[in-house]
Amino acid sequence: MSGHIVAGYTATDAGRDAVALGARLAVATGARLDLVIVLPADDRSVITPPDAGYDRYLRGQAEEWLAAAAESVPDGLDRATHVRFADSFAEGLIAAAHELDASHIVVGAANGGLRGRHRLGTVATELLHSSDVPVVLAPEGYRRIEVTGVSRITAAIGTRPGADALLEESVALVVATRARLRLLSLVSVDLPAGVDTGVIRVAGAAHADDVLGKALETLPESVPADVVVARGDSIEDAVAHLGWEPGELAVVGSSRLAQPRRLFLGSTAAKMLHELPVPMVVVPRTRDKEGIRA
């Protein structure tokens, strides 16, 4: 996996988190890091006409911010900076990703979140309802993580076992980053309330075996996988009690409610975000594959 990774930048801690994560992904995959600031489009207001002098100042300020951000990434990393104009930040990031043929869009958490945890802001929420490019969410404070590379990819497998976009994305990341692969079965904590605990244990074990069997059929021989069955009273409890590495990425599929080739964050993934201490990669649905969804 090479090419381009788009990091949505603002001169905030969230922007710096996005740059840190985008740089780590770019280094690990051999991609170019494209830092993008999105400014309001020229037709942003029919009441107040655009002021050319102010627009020049705003663009100049944005370019200064981008230059400072570019200096913070590791030496030798191929990087570029872009100032774009759009009706919304998310729209501008998606357009930039399309133009650059980027593999991922990276954004930071909203202000006010707990350190090491996710809190969705307006940009991330809009991306998670409209992007057709995988979105990577950086937890608050990720800029302070002093690790290099990607050590492990955890694919959160839902209740539809099989090889689909989620597994394909996870394998592609494993191959590109030389990380280990962990398949996480959540079925034992994602069943309707009132289900007998014995049924949960049987279903969880059967689901894990099914996932492993089908995954091994599609995985390259060079990509071994571990399977973990989540345990806990809830999704949040299970995620909180799992072991997570500083250099890890969690990969989830878009909800089955999503439009084809679009993202829509499902309830399981949303619950995971509450306790997940590592970046989350959300993969869009594909038109011709129904597969599993987290």
N, C-alpha and C positions, 0 to 999 in steps of 0.2 A: 504494500500500500504506500504509494507516494503521491505526488501531486500537490494539492493545496489544502491548508486548514485555515478557515476564517475565524478570527477571534474578534468578537464585538467589543470595542474599547470605549470606555468613558474614563475621564480623569478622576476616578473614584477607586475605593478599595475593591469593589466588585470588578471593575475594569482591569485592575492589576491582577486579580485572581484569574480572570479569563486569559490574560496574556501569559501568566505563569503556566497554566494548564495547556494552553495552545502550544507554547514553546516546548513543553515536555512531550506532547504528542508528536510535534513536528520532528524533534530530535529522534524520538524512538522509531518513527516510521519513515524518516528520510524525506518528509514533505516540506514544502515552503510554507512559512507562517505569514499570513496576510492579515495585518492589523487594520481594522475598518472602523471609522467613526461615521455615523450617519447624522446628517444635519437636515433640518426641515426643508421640504421642497419649496421651490420658488413660488409656487401657487398656494402657499400655506394659508394665506388669508385674503379674502376678497374685501375686507374692511380696511386693512392697513396695507397699502402697496409695499412690496419689498424695497428696502433701502440698500442701494448698491454698496455704499460705503460700509454699512454695518455688515453686510454679507461678506465683504472682503475681509473685514476684521475677524468675523466668526470663522471663516475658512482658515485664515492665518493662525488663529489660536488653536484650531483643531490640528493643523499640521505641526504646530509646536508640541502639542500633547502627544501626537503620534511619534514624533521624533524621540521624545523622552522615553516613551514606552519601548520603542525599538532598541534603545540603548540598554534596556534592562534584560534583554534576552541573551542566551549564551553566545559567546563569540563563535563565529563560524557558521551559525545557523542562517540559512537563506531566509531572508525576510523582506517584506514590502509593506508600504503603508498606503492607505486609500481613504480619501474623503468622499463620501457619497451623499446624495440628496434623495430623500424619499418622504412619503407621507407619515411613515412610522419607522422606528429604529429596526424593528423586526423585518419589515418589508425590505428595507435597504440591505440588511444582512443576507436575506434570501436571494435578492437580486445579485449581490456580489458573489455569493456562492455559486449561482448559476453561471455567471460570466466567467468565473475562474475555474469552473468545474471542480469545486472543492468537495472533499470527502466528508467534512464535518463543519459544523458551526459551533463555536465555543462561547458561552456566556457565563457571567458570574451570578452570585446570589444577590437577592435584594438586600438593601441596608437593614440593619436591625436584627439579623439572624444570629443564632448562637454560633460561636466559633466551631468550625469543623462540621457544620450542618447546613442543610439547604433551606432556602426561603425564596420562593418564586416571586420575582418581580413582574412588572408589566411586560417587559421585553421577552423574558423567558416564557411567560404564560402565552403570549401571542405566538411565539415560535412553536410551542408545544401544541398549538391548535391549527397550524397552517403550514409548517415547513415540510418540504419533500426531501430535505437533506437531513441526515442524522444530526441531532442536537446533543451537545455535551455540556452538562451542567457542573460548574465548579462550586464546591461547598465554600462557605465563608472562611476566609483565612487561608485559602489554599496557597497563596503566594508565599506563605511562611514554611511550607513543607520542603524540607531539605533532602529530597531524594532525586535520583536520576533514573530515567527510563520508566518502563511499565513492567511490574513484576508479575502480575496475574490479572486475568480477565475472568470475571464471574458473570455468567449468563443466567439470568433469573427466568427459569422455565415455568410457564403457566400450566394450565390444565389441558392443553392440546399438544401432546408430544409429537415430534416430527422435525424434520430439517426445513427451516424456512428462513426468512430474512434475518431473524434474530440470531440463529445459529451461524448463518453465513457471515454476518457482520462480526460476530465473536471470533470465528476462525480467521477471518481476514485480519483482525487486530492482533490475534495471537501470532500469526505468521509474520506480520509486518514488524511487531515489537519483540518477537522471540520470548513472549511471556508464557506463563502456564495458563491452562484453561480449567475453570471450575464450573460445573453445571449445578445450579442451585434449584432444587425442587421446593416449591412453595405450597403444593397442594394440601399438605397436612395442616396448614394454618390458613388456608383460603377456601374452606368449605363452609356451608351454611351453619348457622348457630344451631346447637342442639343435636348435631350429629354425634353418635356414640364414639367415644375415644378409641375403642377397639377398631371401629371402622376407619377412623382417621389414621391409625398406625398402619393398618393393612393397605389403605389407599396410598399413603405416603410411600411405603416400601415398594408397592407395585408400580407406582408412577416413576419413582427413581430408577427402578430396573428398566422400565420401558424407555425412559429418556436415554439412559446409558446405551441400551441396545441399539436404538435408532440413531443416536449420535455417532456411535462407533462405526455404523454402516456408511456414514457420509464423511466422517473426519479423515483427513489425510493421515497416513501411518505416522508421520512425524509430529502429529498433534495429539498426544494422549490427554485424557480428561479425567478429572476426579468428579464424583457426584456427591453432593451433600443434601440431605433432607432437612429442611428447616424445622426447628422445634420451638414452640412457644404458645402463649395464649392468644397471640395476635400477630399480624404481619410485623408491626412495629417491634414487638417483643422478640420475635424470631431474628429480625435483622440486627437488633441491638446486641444479641447474644452470640452472633456469628463472629468469627475472627476475620478482621479486615487488615490488609497490609497498606502502608503509606503510599506505595506505588501502584495500587490496584485501581481497576475500573470496573464498575457494575454496568452490565448491558441489559436493557429491557426492551420488549417490543411494544409498539403502539397498540392502543386499545382496539378491539374488534369493531368499536363504534366509529373509528376513524374512516374518513373517505379514502379510497384507493390512492396510494402514493402520498399520503399525508400523515401527519402526526396527530395523535390525540392521547393524552396521558390517561391511562386507565386507573381504576381505583387501587389496584394492587401496587402499581408503581408509585402512585401518589402517597400511599401509606409508607412505602419503603423510604421515600424521601425524608420523612420525619426523623428517621434515625440513622440514615446512611451517612457514614463519615468519609466516603470516597466519592469521586466524580461519577455521575450517572450518564450513560450514553443511551439515548432514546432513538429507536430505529423505526422509520416509517413502515406502514403497510405496503405490500406490493399488490398489484392488481390481480395477478394470476396465482397467488399462493395464499392459502388460508392459514395453515400452520398454527403455531402456538403463540399465545399472547400473555405477557406478564400483566 
